[in-house]
């Protein structure tokens, strides 16, 4: 058997009405490349992480969170992009909404 490609990891995403969303992804293998970008697609919304050293930090204002919740997101995708390389790192088929 030959296996090609990578399988994205399942994600669990929790959003709370009226609250900011904050999440930090930490690279155990060193700093993120300057050319890299990490994004989280929540339904039709796209949130971009700030990369600083080994940390990729998502900081999303509550108004943007509420907008995403109101749209009824049906999926979440976590993407890593670096130049021509675009990898789907993780996915969720639903979002858990609190509040």
N, C-alpha and C positions, 0 to 999 in steps of 0.2 A: 504494500500500500504506500502511496505517496501522498503526503499532505503538504499543500502549498498555502502560503499566507498565514495570517494570524486570526484568531478568534477574539472579537472584542469581549471584554469582561462585562458581566451584568452590573448595572448600577442601581442604587436605590437613591432617589432624590426626594428630599423633603422640603417643601416650601410652606411658609406661614404668611397668611394675609396680614398686611400692615407691618411686616418685618423685613429687614434687610436679609440678603443671602450672603453668607461668607463661607469660603472653603479654601483650604491650602493644600496643594499637592506638593509633596517634597520629593526631590530626586535624590536617591541614595548613591547615585553614580556621579555626582558633581553638579556643576552649574548647568543651567539650560543654555543652549547655543543662542547667541544674539539674534540669529535669523529665525528662531523657532516662534511658533504661536500656538497657544492652546485655547480652544474655544469649547463652550458648552452650548449646544442648541437645545432650547427648551421650547418645543413646539415651533413656532415661527420666529421666536426671539433668539438672538445669538449674543452670548456674553463672552468676553475675552478676558483671559487671566493676565495679570501683570506679572512678568517674569523678572525675578531679582535673585541672583545667585542660584541656589538649589530649590527655591520656592516659586511656585506658580500660584498666585492668589486671586481668587474670584471675590470681588466686592461689588455687590449689586444692590442699588438703592431700592427701598421698599416700593416706590412707585413703579419701577420696572418689574419687580416681582409680582405686584398686583396686576399689572398689565398682562404678564405671562399667564397668571392663574386665570384671569378673566377670559383669555382666549381658549381655555380648556386644552392644555397641551396633551397630545396623544403619545408623544415620544420624547426622549432625551438622547442626545448623542454627544459624546466627548471626543473631540478631534485634536490630533497633534499634527501640525503642519510645519515643514521646514523646506523651503524652496519648492521643488517639484514633488517632494514626498508629502503625502497626506494619508494619515493612518486613523482609522476609526478605533479608538482605544476602548470605549465603553458605550453601553446603550441601556436604556430602560424603555419599556413599552408603556409606562405610566408614571405619573408624578403623584406623590402623597401630599395632599394639601391639608394644612392645619388651620384652625381658626375660622 
